[in-house]
Amino acid sequence: MRPPRTRPLDYNERATAELRRNPSLSSPDECARACRENEPPRICYYHFTLEYYTVLGAACQVCTPNATNSIWSDCQCVLADGVERGILTANRMIPGPSIQVCQGDKVVIDVENHIEGMEATIHWHGVWQRGSPYYDGVPYVTQCPIQEGNTFRYQWTAGNEGTHFWHAHTGMQKIDGLYGSIVIRQPPSKDPNSNMYDYDLTTHVMLISDWFHESAVERFPGRLAVNVGQAPESVLINGKGQFRDPNTGFMTNTPLEVFTITPGRRYRFRLINSYGSVCPSQITVEGHTLTIIATDGEAVHPVQVNTIISFSGERYDFVINADQPVGAYWIQVRSLGECGIPRSQQLAILRYARGPYQPSTAPPTYDYGLPQGVVLNPLDAICNRPREDAVCVSQLKNARHIDQGILQQRPDVKIFLPFRFLFYRPEEVFQPQTYNRFLVAPTGDHVISLVDEISFTFPPAPPLSQIDDVPPEQFCNGDNRPADCGANCMCTHQVDIPYNAVVEVVLVDEVQQPNLSHPFHLHGYAFNVVGIGRSPDRNVKKINLKHALDLDKRGLLHRQFDLPPAKDTIAVPNNGYVIFRFRADNPGYWLFHCHFLFHILIGMNLILHVGTHGDLPPIPPNFPTCGDHLPPITPPLDTFH
């Protein structure tokens, strides 16, 4: 008996059908090309099918994934670190398909949601969305979420070059597998550091991610007895790795990622930190110096280091010179902070062509790792002087032209944003008839996040396209708190910013938890980092808003305006501060938030509303709408005859 015909959901069927219908579109492989000056831009088409999937499923009986091909996969087997679990995927790949295009290309991605019972959105992290704010991918801010069975077409211009990535921005889907890389290349003549490398290969993207051995929802709001906290068990490098069970010592034998280089050549590598937990990540390459040439897509003057510490959402481009003896060398990624307790790490291999496949040295362990040498982005945040052992992000020098307005003494708008946790007693959070959200921290404490004493809640409809469907009283900020707001003030935190103003933001860490530094990401912009540090007043043990304001008044919040680097994600040192500036020339509703997934869920976000609705581009035709449905209560049905 012939099996019933099923509706094809695979990438190839849908994507090729669209490409056949529209000959002006280019395929992912065609768009991943060397970029040349004066070459006409392409329209690059992608189709993502989102669905539930499995690590080590039956697909692994059909085929084994070959060498890295992040743009397209012809094998639907997902190996991860060799531990079976349920996951979420785009096109049955982890990471999902890599978007690799040239600056100026138009990128079109049809996202088809087949995750039963779940909505979804995709955020294009690092892409400014100039002229296309409706496709930024934030649910209930820039769009309505994509319902199960629906397809949403994202389309944007690859305007700002560099290393970026995409990830789900709904719930905890990102940490379960919905993420992938974005590389926007430019002609060498436009790259101030093009003389530093010979090759920029599609396969030299290092996408690192923390990895649970169960669905992330199992860790939220959190447990009190088994698997407490939100520390992941493992790490993946381009979706690959091995795992040693700490209880049994058993090691999986899944393949490690391998990056191949040729002796005598210089290679550009693109590091993307896709962590969702609170852990920083540290990467070291055995025997090789890393020459930093960009961060978050923004070029910097080259700096040589041996180790890079990165936080969730950050990207660093570096050059490796293949000047060592032909062989294979370990790449070690260690998770720090809270992840140091389970000794979470992963390995990959840097292999010289025509050399051995395995390193001759023993694999580095968490406790006996590769030498750190000079560290980029040190956790101690001692950034007000040059150091031999470390380079702070704020000490990097911008390789691009800087808007002179950024460097003026006084910004047009200055915003202080302290952030902290509010601790609940159980009898407070579990009162009958109340339903306050919370996160169970590793200590067992029940907390929510506050930014400027407000815990963010999403509006019922996206203000970008449906401002009339959002009650005005839904919005609030530090100067406009609802009258009935208590300590756990919950509303849609929005700060209005005049179009084209020079804005300075001062982030102040009032959480003050050792080994916990919060990375904040701004949608729609890159900003210039002008200060990172801790209080210079040694009599002050813990910084807070009042102290930060006093330091600023006395001129003691250190700022440096000598080619300040540009970024879109920056980690605030624990018990410290970060100062950055940007020109508000991209109108829209832009989310600004801690990039730790579980902190987003409990309110460590706000919206920067730039300009007015008159400054926005037109709403796309037939743009989906959503919102509350609260009609008048009708009389009982038995009254009708």
Number of C-alpha atoms within 10 A of each C-alpha: 3 4 5 6 6 6 6 9 15 15 20 14 11 17 18 15 11 15 16 10 9 10 8 11 20 17 15 22 13 13 21 21 14 14 17 15 10 7 10 8 16 19 19 26 23 25 24 22 20 25 20 15 21 18 21 18 16 12 15 15 9 10 12 14 15 9 10 16 13 22 20 17 18 13 15 19 23 26 23 28 27 20 18 15 16 17 23 24 26 26 23 28 26 26 29 27 26 23 26 25 28 28 21 20 18 18 23 17 19 18 21 24 23 21 18 12 9 16 19 26 24 25 20 25 27 29 27 23 23 20 15 20 25 27 20 29 25 25 23 20 25 22 24 25 25 22 18 17 14 13 17 20 12 20 19 23 21 24 16 22 23 27 28 28 25 24 22 22 23 20 18 20 25 23 25 24 26 26 29 27 27 24 22 22 25 20 15 14 11 12 15 14 17 16 10 17 18 14 15 17 14 20 18 19 24 22 21 23 28 29 24 21 16 16 18 23 13 12 20 18 19 22 17 13 8 7 14 16 20 26 24 26 20 25 27 28 27 25 25 24 23 24 22 17 12 11 6 7 9 10 13 14 12 15 15 19 20 24 21 16 21 16 17 12 13 19 21 24 26 27 24 29 23 27 28 26 23 28 27 26 24 21 23 25 23 21 15 19 19 24 21 25 28 28 27 27 26 22 25 22 17 19 15 16 21 23 25 24 21 27 28 29 25 29 28 24 24 24 24 19 20 19 14 13 10 17 17 24 25 23 23 23 26 24 30 22 16 21 22 16 10 15 17 25 28 27 24 24 20 22 23 21 15 12 15 13 16 16 16 11 10 8 17 17 15 18 9 8 15 21 13 18 14 19 21 25 23 20 21 13 21 17 20 17 8 11 11 8 13 24 23 21 23 28 23 25 20 23 20 16 7 14 12 7 16 23 18 11 8 12 17 16 13 13 12 17 18 21 25 22 21 17 16 17 10 10 8 12 16 12 10 8 6 9 9 14 13 22 24 19 18 16 9 14 15 21 21 26 27 27 26 20 23 28 27 28 20 19 21 20 24 25 20 20 24 19 14 11 16 16 12 10 11 16 21 20 20 15 8 12 18 16 7 6 12 11 10 17 19 22 22 23 29 22 18 13 18 16 17 15 18 22 21 23 18 22 25 28 27 21 22 20 11 11 16 21 24 24 21 23 25 23 25 27 22 24 24 24 29 24 23 28 23 28 20 12 11 8 7 11 11 16 21 22 18 10 15 22 15 13 16 13 10 9 10 14 21 19 18 15 16 12 21 27 28 31 24 27 28 29 26 24 26 24 22 22 26 24 25 25 24 21 20 21 16 22 24 30 30 24 21 19 23 29 27 21 24 24 23 21 22 21 26 28 28 29 23 21 22 22 20 14 16 8 12 19 14 12 13 11 6 6 11 12 14 14 14 10 7 6 6 6 6 6 8 7 7 6 6 6 4
